[in-house]
Amino acid sequence: MAATPTPPLPPPPRVPPRPSWDPKEQRSAFPWLRPTIRIRLTLLYGGMFLIAGIVLLSMIYLLAAQAISTGNQPPFKIVQYIEPIRVSSDRCPAVNTGQLSLEQFNTEIARCVDLQRQAALDDLLSRSLLALLGLAVIAFAFGYAMAGRVLSPLGRIMRTARAVAGSDLSRRIELDGPDDELKELADTFDDMLERLQRAFTAQQRFVGNASHELRTPLAINRTLLEVHLSDPGAPPELQQLGRTLLATNERSEQLVEGLLLLARSDNQIVERKPVDLAEVATRALDQVRGEAAERGVEFRGARSSVVVQGNGVLLERIALNLVQNAVRYNVPEDGWVEVTTGAEQGLAVLVVTNTGPVVPAYEIDNLFEPFRRLRTERTGSDKGVGLGLSIVRSVARAHGGHITAVPREGGGLVMRVTLPL
């Protein structure tokens, strides 16, 4: 768009548009698995409890095994009996036969006692593991609740930061509680917001004062020049000088208006209203239609109705700047400008395509810088003041959107503005 006319060059290879990366759009497929600090603290608390429980359970098991001594010898043995003794046992069925010798009987008793000790240890281990599992679940739940309570001041700070991101600089955290690290962080953040609010208020005051102080003398100069030019008896040299000064004054007015609009649009839009992009684009085309007819530029494109929330004046400035650049930086003959609006993938889209000189892909980023054009550092053309695309980018960002530019095959650019619905 904002490029000085150059001799025709061979068309460069078509460069595909670079995908715009927005960190807000990078979401996990499983948002509940996000490794938030609360989840990590919960895992830390629960993991420490689980490790301590396993160590304690191991010590209890070893001490219990040592206390009941899993040796092969029972705590007693029969050394002699005079009368026949009959023994009945459900846990040691081998002694129920009554046909065992004294040595065989003692051996069976020892083996049975050893089995009972091992069964008691296994039962202790299984019950302890179940108890540990239940306590671990309770510990993780308790850790999650405690982590949320500990991190609640951080959530308050985060909510305040989000409110400030929406240009509500009057919000403060004002965290109560003990004088710990979190309160110190909140107080530091409040101090930073106070300084930002003062700086922002000073900037607004400066913009308002500059708007009045710069516009008034330029308007007076324009009036005086127009009065002198309307004098039929003025010499031709004076008429020519007046027209030159009037053109210079008009250029200065455009520069001041562009700088003030750029300063205002660098901030988020607080008051938003429904705005139809199709209507905005149509109004912009109507304002440039006369200039396009003089340059022999044809308007094309279908504009579908799509409503966004924003400032109608600033959104109209986006369309107007893009269409003006598309008309002014076009081919000398049989040029055209295509303006389309619509909704794509949950976003409102305004696309302005034009014929024109070939623009190298590596020069695209420079076009969005203030006072820069293709292959020139400062303004030196009568086609504008070099702020059009800078204002478009600033206004788009203020509305939460962005703009991309892609060289068109054969010359010209494809300007694409996307805004949230």
Secondary structure per residue as TSV (DSSP state, phi and psi in degrees):
chain	resnum	aa	ss	phi	psi
A	1	M	-	360.0	-77.4
A	2	A	-	-77.0	75.4
A	3	A	B	-136.1	142.8
A	4	T	-	-76.2	145.7
A	5	P	-	-61.0	135.6
A	6	T	-	-129.6	158.1
A	7	P	-	-59.9	150.0
A	8	P	-	-58.5	134.6
A	9	L	-	-120.1	160.2
A	10	P	-	-61.1	136.2
A	11	P	-	-63.1	131.3
A	12	P	-	-73.3	163.7
A	13	P	-	-60.8	143.2
A	14	R	-	-65.4	127.5
A	15	V	-	-100.1	121.1
A	16	P	-	-68.1	148.5
A	17	P	-	-63.4	137.9
A	18	R	-	-75.4	131.6
A	19	P	-	-66.0	132.5
A	20	S	-	-80.7	127.4
A	21	W	-	-100.5	125.6
A	22	D	-	-122.9	114.9
A	23	P	G	-58.3	-25.0
A	24	K	G	-69.7	-22.3
A	25	E	G	-89.3	-9.5
A	26	Q	-	-83.2	92.8
A	27	R	-	-111.8	146.7
A	28	S	-	-72.1	149.3
A	29	A	S	-65.7	-24.7
A	30	F	S	-125.2	86.8
A	31	P	G	-61.2	-25.8
A	32	W	G	-74.7	-8.1
A	33	L	G	-98.9	9.5
A	34	R	-	-61.3	132.5
A	35	P	-	-77.8	66.1
A	36	T	-	-68.8	162.5
A	37	I	H	-65.3	-29.4
A	38	R	H	-67.7	-41.4
A	39	I	H	-64.5	-41.5
A	40	R	H	-66.3	-39.5
A	41	L	H	-65.8	-38.5
A	42	T	H	-61.7	-45.1
A	43	L	H	-63.8	-35.2
A	44	L	H	-66.7	-48.1
A	45	Y	H	-62.0	-50.6
A	46	G	H	-64.0	-38.9
A	47	G	H	-64.6	-40.1
A	48	M	H	-64.4	-41.1
A	49	F	H	-64.7	-41.2
A	50	L	H	-64.4	-42.2
A	51	I	H	-64.8	-43.6
A	52	A	H	-63.3	-38.3
A	53	G	H	-65.8	-39.5
A	54	I	H	-65.6	-42.5
A	55	V	H	-62.5	-45.9
A	56	L	H	-62.7	-42.1
A	57	L	H	-63.3	-39.6
A	58	S	H	-64.8	-42.3
A	59	M	H	-64.4	-43.0
A	60	I	H	-62.4	-41.2
A	61	Y	H	-64.7	-44.3
A	62	L	H	-65.9	-42.8
A	63	L	H	-64.7	-40.3
A	64	A	H	-65.3	-40.8
A	65	A	H	-64.3	-38.9
A	66	Q	H	-69.7	-34.8
A	67	A	H	-69.3	-40.1
A	68	I	H	-93.8	-1.5
A	69	S	-	48.4	104.0
A	70	T	-	-87.9	32.9
A	71	G	-	-69.9	171.2
A	72	N	S	-79.5	-19.0
A	73	Q	S	-91.7	131.8
A	74	P	-	-73.2	168.5
A	75	P	S	-70.7	-0.7
A	76	F	-	-153.0	165.5
A	77	K	-	-153.9	152.9
A	78	I	-	-88.1	124.0
A	79	V	-	-101.0	-23.9
A	80	Q	-	-163.5	142.1
A	81	Y	-	-142.6	144.9
A	82	I	S	-98.9	-51.0
A	83	E	S	-93.6	154.3
A	84	P	-	-60.8	128.9
A	85	I	-	-112.1	129.8
A	86	R	-	-109.7	128.4
A	87	V	-	-116.9	134.4
A	88	S	-	-124.2	129.5
A	89	S	-	-147.9	130.6
A	90	D	S	-77.8	-27.7
A	91	R	S	-87.4	-22.3
A	92	C	-	-125.4	75.0
A	93	P	G	-64.5	-16.4
A	94	A	G	-68.8	-21.5
A	95	V	G	-90.1	0.8
A	96	N	G	-83.2	-8.1
A	97	T	S	-72.2	-32.9
A	98	G	S	75.7	3.9
A	99	Q	-	-108.6	15.7
A	100	L	-	-91.6	145.5
A	101	S	-	-75.0	172.5
A	102	L	H	-62.2	-42.5
A	103	E	H	-67.1	-41.9
A	104	Q	H	-64.1	-38.4
A	105	F	H	-63.5	-45.7
A	106	N	H	-63.4	-37.5
A	107	T	H	-64.6	-44.3
A	108	E	H	-64.6	-39.5
A	109	I	H	-63.0	-42.7
A	110	A	H	-63.6	-43.4
A	111	R	H	-65.6	-38.4
A	112	C	H	-68.1	-41.6
A	113	V	H	-63.7	-39.5
A	114	D	H	-64.1	-40.0
A	115	L	H	-63.8	-38.8
A	116	Q	H	-66.9	-37.9
A	117	R	H	-64.4	-43.8
A	118	Q	H	-65.4	-37.7
A	119	A	H	-64.1	-38.3
A	120	A	H	-65.1	-40.3
A	121	L	H	-66.2	-41.8
A	122	D	H	-63.5	-40.5
A	123	D	H	-65.6	-39.3
A	124	L	H	-62.1	-42.1
A	125	L	H	-65.8	-45.7
A	126	S	H	-64.5	-43.4
A	127	R	H	-66.1	-37.4
A	128	S	H	-66.9	-38.9
A	129	L	H	-64.9	-41.1
A	130	L	H	-63.3	-42.7
A	131	A	H	-63.6	-39.8
A	132	L	H	-64.7	-39.5
A	133	L	H	-63.6	-44.8
A	134	G	H	-63.5	-42.7
A	135	L	H	-66.5	-32.8
A	136	A	H	-64.6	-41.6
A	137	V	H	-61.4	-43.7
A	138	I	H	-63.8	-39.5
A	139	A	H	-65.4	-41.1
A	140	F	H	-65.3	-41.6
A	141	A	H	-64.9	-42.9
A	142	F	H	-65.3	-39.9
A	143	G	H	-64.1	-37.4
A	144	Y	H	-64.5	-42.3
A	145	A	H	-66.3	-42.0
A	146	M	H	-67.9	-38.3
A	147	A	H	-63.0	-39.8
A	148	G	H	-63.6	-38.5
A	149	R	H	-68.4	-39.9
A	150	V	H	-67.2	-37.1
A	151	L	H	-90.1	0.2
A	152	S	H	-58.3	-37.3
A	153	P	H	-61.7	-35.4
A	154	L	H	-66.3	-36.5
A	155	G	H	-63.7	-38.0
A	156	R	H	-65.3	-41.6
A	157	I	H	-63.1	-41.1
A	158	M	H	-65.1	-42.3
A	159	R	H	-64.2	-38.3
A	160	T	H	-66.3	-40.3
A	161	A	H	-62.6	-38.9
A	162	R	H	-65.8	-39.3
A	163	A	H	-64.3	-38.5
A	164	V	H	-67.2	-35.8
A	165	A	H	-61.7	-23.1
A	166	G	T	-90.5	22.5
A	167	S	T	71.6	21.3
A	168	D	-	-98.6	77.5
A	169	L	T	-75.1	-4.6
A	170	S	T	-80.9	-11.9
A	171	R	-	-71.1	143.7
A	172	R	-	-135.0	154.6
A	173	I	-	-80.6	-49.2
A	174	E	-	49.8	57.3
A	175	L	-	-74.7	130.9
A	176	D	-	-95.7	168.5
A	177	G	S	121.2	-172.3
A	178	P	S	-65.5	157.7
A	179	D	S	-81.8	71.4
A	180	D	S	-108.4	-168.0
A	181	E	H	-64.4	-37.6
A	182	L	H	-66.5	-40.6
A	183	K	H	-66.5	-36.8
A	184	E	H	-64.3	-40.4
A	185	L	H	-63.0	-44.5
A	186	A	H	-63.8	-41.9
A	187	D	H	-64.8	-39.3
A	188	T	H	-63.9	-40.0
A	189	F	H	-65.6	-39.5
A	190	D	H	-63.0	-40.8
A	191	D	H	-63.4	-40.0
A	192	M	H	-64.5	-41.8
A	193	L	H	-63.7	-37.0
A	194	E	H	-61.9	-44.2
A	195	R	H	-67.0	-39.0
A	196	L	H	-64.3	-41.1
A	197	Q	H	-64.0	-41.4
A	198	R	H	-63.4	-42.3
A	199	A	H	-65.9	-40.0
A	200	F	H	-67.1	-40.5
A	201	T	H	-63.6	-40.7
A	202	A	H	-64.2	-37.8
A	203	Q	H	-65.5	-44.1
A	204	Q	H	-61.1	-41.9
A	205	R	H	-63.9	-39.8
A	206	F	H	-65.5	-41.3
A	207	V	H	-62.6	-41.9
A	208	G	H	-64.6	-43.9
A	209	N	H	-66.1	-41.9
A	210	A	H	-64.9	-36.6
A	211	S	H	-59.0	-43.0
A	212	H	H	-74.3	-46.4
A	213	E	H	-69.2	-29.6
A	214	L	H	-88.8	-35.3
A	215	R	H	-72.5	-38.7
A	216	T	H	-60.6	-52.9
A	217	P	H	-64.9	-34.0
A	218	L	H	-66.5	-39.2
A	219	A	H	-65.4	-38.4
A	220	I	H	-64.7	-44.7
A	221	N	H	-59.8	-42.5
A	222	R	H	-63.7	-41.7
A	223	T	H	-62.8	-45.0
A	224	L	H	-62.6	-42.0
A	225	L	H	-65.4	-41.8
A	226	E	H	-65.1	-36.0
A	227	V	H	-64.9	-44.8
A	228	H	H	-66.2	-37.5
A	229	L	H	-69.4	-24.9
A	230	S	T	-78.5	-6.9
A	231	D	-	-77.4	114.1
A	232	P	T	-69.2	-17.8
A	233	G	T	-91.5	4.1
A	234	A	S	-70.8	141.5
A	235	P	-	-61.5	154.6
A	236	P	H	-59.4	-37.0
A	237	E	H	-63.0	-40.2
A	238	L	H	-67.9	-37.3
A	239	Q	H	-61.3	-44.4
A	240	Q	H	-65.8	-42.5
A	241	L	H	-62.9	-39.1
A	242	G	H	-64.7	-42.0
A	243	R	H	-65.3	-38.7
A	244	T	H	-64.5	-45.3
A	245	L	H	-65.1	-35.9
A	246	L	H	-65.9	-40.1
A	247	A	H	-65.1	-40.4
A	248	T	H	-64.2	-41.9
A	249	N	H	-63.5	-40.8
A	250	E	H	-63.5	-39.7
A	251	R	H	-64.0	-40.3
A	252	S	H	-64.5	-39.1
A	253	E	H	-63.3	-42.3
A	254	Q	H	-62.9	-39.8
A	255	L	H	-63.9	-44.7
A	256	V	H	-63.4	-45.8
A	257	E	H	-60.1	-42.2
A	258	G	H	-65.4	-41.2
A	259	L	H	-65.5	-41.7
A	260	L	H	-66.7	-41.0
A	261	L	H	-65.9	-38.9
A	262	L	H	-63.7	-39.6
A	263	A	H	-66.5	-40.5
A	264	R	H	-71.1	-36.6
A	265	S	H	-82.0	-4.2
A	266	D	T	-72.4	-7.9
A	267	N	S	-106.7	159.4
A	268	Q	-	-65.5	149.7
A	269	I	-	-84.1	118.3
A	270	V	-	-83.8	-51.3
A	271	E	S	-92.5	115.0
A	272	R	-	-117.6	143.5
A	273	K	E	-134.7	158.2
A	274	P	E	-64.7	129.1
A	275	V	E	-132.2	130.4
A	276	D	E	-89.2	117.2
A	277	L	H	-63.2	-33.4
A	278	A	H	-63.3	-41.8
A	279	E	H	-65.9	-40.4
A	280	V	H	-61.6	-45.6
A	281	A	H	-64.6	-38.9
A	282	T	H	-64.6	-41.7
A	283	R	H	-64.1	-38.9
A	284	A	H	-64.6	-41.6
A	285	L	H	-63.6	-39.3
A	286	D	H	-62.5	-36.7
A	287	Q	H	-71.8	-26.0
A	288	V	H	-103.7	-1.3
A	289	R	H	-61.4	-39.4
A	290	G	H	-64.2	-45.4
A	291	E	H	-63.7	-37.4
A	292	A	H	-65.3	-38.0
A	293	A	H	-65.0	-38.2
A	294	E	H	-64.9	-34.8
A	295	R	H	-91.9	-0.3
A	296	G	T	70.8	34.7
A	297	V	E	-103.5	131.6
A	298	E	E	-98.5	140.1
A	299	F	E	-94.9	137.8
A	300	R	E	-134.5	176.7
A	301	G	-	104.1	147.4
A	302	A	-	-104.1	136.2
A	303	R	B	-116.0	110.3
A	304	S	-	-87.9	145.8
A	305	S	-	-70.0	127.1
A	306	V	-	-147.2	124.6
A	307	V	E	-101.7	131.1
A	308	V	E	-123.0	164.6
A	309	Q	E	-99.0	118.9
A	310	G	E	-179.7	-164.3
A	311	N	-	-96.1	118.9
A	312	G	H	-64.0	-37.4
A	313	V	H	-65.5	-44.8
A	314	L	H	-69.3	-37.9
A	315	L	H	-66.6	-35.8
A	316	E	H	-65.7	-32.4
A	317	R	H	-65.3	-36.4
A	318	I	H	-58.7	-53.4
A	319	A	H	-63.3	-41.0
A	320	L	H	-64.3	-45.3
A	321	N	H	-63.3	-42.4
A	322	L	H	-65.4	-43.6
A	323	V	H	-68.0	-41.2
A	324	Q	H	-60.7	-45.7
A	325	N	H	-63.0	-39.4
A	326	A	H	-63.7	-34.7
A	327	V	H	-76.6	-44.7
A	328	R	H	-72.9	-34.0
A	329	Y	S	-106.1	71.8
A	330	N	S	-130.4	179.3
A	331	V	-	-77.8	154.4
A	332	P	S	-63.0	-32.0
A	333	E	S	-134.4	147.0
A	334	D	S	54.7	39.1
A	335	G	E	-85.9	160.2
A	336	W	E	-147.8	157.2
A	337	V	E	-131.2	126.6
A	338	E	E	-110.3	123.3
A	339	V	E	-120.6	121.5
A	340	T	E	-130.9	150.1
A	341	T	E	-134.5	154.4
A	342	G	E	173.5	-175.2
A	343	A	E	-116.0	132.2
A	344	E	E	-139.0	122.4
A	345	Q	T	52.9	44.7
A	346	G	T	76.0	14.9
A	347	L	E	-128.4	147.5
A	348	A	E	-85.0	135.2
A	349	V	E	-127.4	132.4
A	350	L	E	-120.8	120.6
A	351	V	E	-120.6	127.5
A	352	V	E	-122.4	116.7
A	353	T	E	-119.3	140.6
A	354	N	E	-143.6	157.4
A	355	T	-	-82.3	158.0
A	356	G	-	166.6	-169.6
A	357	P	S	-66.6	157.6
A	358	V	-	-71.5	130.4
A	359	V	-	-114.4	117.5
A	360	P	-	-62.8	145.3
A	361	A	G	-63.3	-32.3
A	362	Y	G	-73.9	-9.4
A	363	E	G	-95.1	-3.2
A	364	I	H	-62.2	-47.2
A	365	D	H	-61.8	-32.6
A	366	N	H	-66.2	-26.4
A	367	L	H	-66.6	-22.3
A	368	F	T	-89.8	-2.9
A	369	E	S	-84.4	143.5
A	370	P	T	-61.3	139.7
A	371	F	T	63.6	24.0
A	372	R	-	-121.9	143.4
A	373	R	B	-133.3	178.8
A	374	L	B	-65.7	120.4
A	375	R	T	64.9	12.8
A	376	T	B	-135.1	143.1
A	377	E	S	-85.2	-38.2
A	378	R	S	-127.8	168.8
A	379	T	-	-70.7	141.3
A	380	G	-	-156.7	21.1
A	381	S	-	-121.6	158.3
A	382	D	T	-90.8	12.3
A	383	K	T	-92.2	-4.9
A	384	G	-	163.8	-176.8
A	385	V	-	-104.5	4.0
A	386	G	S	82.5	19.6
A	387	L	-	-116.2	-1.1
A	388	G	H	-57.8	-55.1
A	389	L	H	-73.0	-29.2
A	390	S	H	-63.3	-40.9
A	391	I	H	-66.5	-41.0
A	392	V	H	-60.4	-47.2
A	393	R	H	-64.7	-41.2
A	394	S	H	-65.3	-43.2
A	395	V	H	-66.8	-40.5
A	396	A	H	-62.0	-42.8
A	397	R	H	-64.9	-38.7
A	398	A	H	-62.1	-26.3
A	399	H	T	-93.2	7.8
A	400	G	T	79.9	14.8
A	401	G	-	-113.0	-166.4
A	402	H	E	-156.2	166.7
A	403	I	E	-127.1	140.4
A	404	T	E	-127.8	150.7
A	405	A	E	-128.4	135.8
A	406	V	E	-132.2	131.8
A	407	P	E	-61.2	135.4
A	408	R	-	-87.3	139.3
A	409	E	T	-64.8	122.5
A	410	G	T	99.0	-5.2
A	411	G	S	117.9	149.5
A	412	G	S	95.6	-173.9
A	413	L	E	-134.9	158.1
A	414	V	E	-116.9	107.4
A	415	M	E	-98.2	125.8
A	416	R	E	-126.4	115.8
A	417	V	E	-107.6	126.7
A	418	T	E	-117.1	134.6
A	419	L	E	-132.4	144.9
A	420	P	E	-69.6	143.7
A	421	L	-	-78.2	360.0
